[in-house]
Amino acid sequence: KKTAIIALGGNALSQKIRQLIHNFLATWTLHINLKSKICVVTGCNGYIGKSVAAKLSSLGAKIIGTDIKYKKNRNLNTFIKINLEKKSEINF
């Protein structure tokens, strides 16, 4: 048997991942109504978090976004600055 290794890096990897996320979100949420629901999106400043927040918002959800640093995101109703890797920042 021969083994092929395909390495994607930089923009090629980003484009492939973005397309996979877009396709997943497009099919995963076809018949979901989230009006009057609240969703928490961790890592809301990264590409995946932004995409998920946008999709959930488009389905009517109110979005609470969390991340280490604040970045303006029109899909968020509320933002909480938190580092989930530090137990001292998580108070439940």
C-alpha positions in Angstrom: 0.0 0.0 0.0 1.1 3.5 -0.7 0.3 6.3 1.7 -0.4 9.8 0.6 0.1 12.7 2.9 -1.7 15.9 2.0 -0.6 18.9 3.9 -2.7 22.1 3.8 -1.3 25.2 5.3 -2.0 28.9 5.5 -4.9 30.0 3.3 -5.5 26.6 1.8 -6.2 25.2 5.2 -8.3 28.2 6.3 -10.4 28.0 3.2 -11.0 24.3 3.6 -12.0 24.6 7.2 -14.2 27.6 6.5 -16.0 25.6 3.8 -16.5 22.6 6.0 -17.9 24.9 8.8 -20.2 26.7 6.4 -21.6 23.4 5.0 -22.1 22.0 8.4 -23.9 25.1 9.7 -26.0 25.3 6.6 -27.4 21.8 6.9 -27.4 21.4 10.7 -29.8 24.2 11.4 -32.4 23.9 8.6 -35.5 23.5 10.8 -34.5 25.0 14.1 -36.3 27.9 15.7 -34.4 29.5 18.5 -36.6 32.5 19.2 -36.7 33.3 22.9 -33.7 31.1 23.5 -30.3 32.1 25.0 -27.2 30.5 23.6 -23.7 30.8 25.1 -20.8 30.7 22.5 -17.4 30.2 23.9 -14.4 31.5 21.8 -16.8 33.9 20.1 -13.9 35.9 18.5 -12.4 33.0 16.5 -13.7 32.0 13.1 -15.7 29.1 14.4 -17.2 31.0 17.3 -18.1 33.9 15.0 -19.7 31.6 12.5 -21.7 29.7 15.1 -22.8 33.0 16.8 -24.0 34.4 13.4 -25.9 31.3 12.6 -27.6 31.0 16.0 -28.4 34.7 15.9 -30.0 34.4 12.4 -32.2 31.6 13.9 -33.5 34.1 16.5 -31.4 33.3 19.6 -30.0 35.8 22.0 -26.2 35.3 22.1 -23.9 35.5 25.1 -20.3 35.4 23.8 -17.2 34.6 25.8 -13.6 35.0 25.0 -10.3 36.2 26.3 -10.4 39.6 24.6 -13.3 41.7 23.5 -13.8 42.3 19.8 -16.9 44.0 18.4 -19.3 41.4 17.1 -22.8 42.4 15.9 -24.2 39.0 16.6 -23.6 39.2 20.3 -26.2 40.5 22.8 -23.8 40.2 25.7 -20.1 39.6 26.0 -18.2 38.1 29.0 -14.4 38.4 29.1 -13.2 35.2 30.6 -10.3 32.8 30.1 -11.9 29.3 30.5 -8.4 27.8 30.9 -8.1 29.5 34.3 -10.2 27.9 37.0 -9.9 31.1 39.1 -11.9 33.0 36.5 -14.8 30.5 36.5 -17.2 31.1 39.3 -20.2 28.8 39.6 
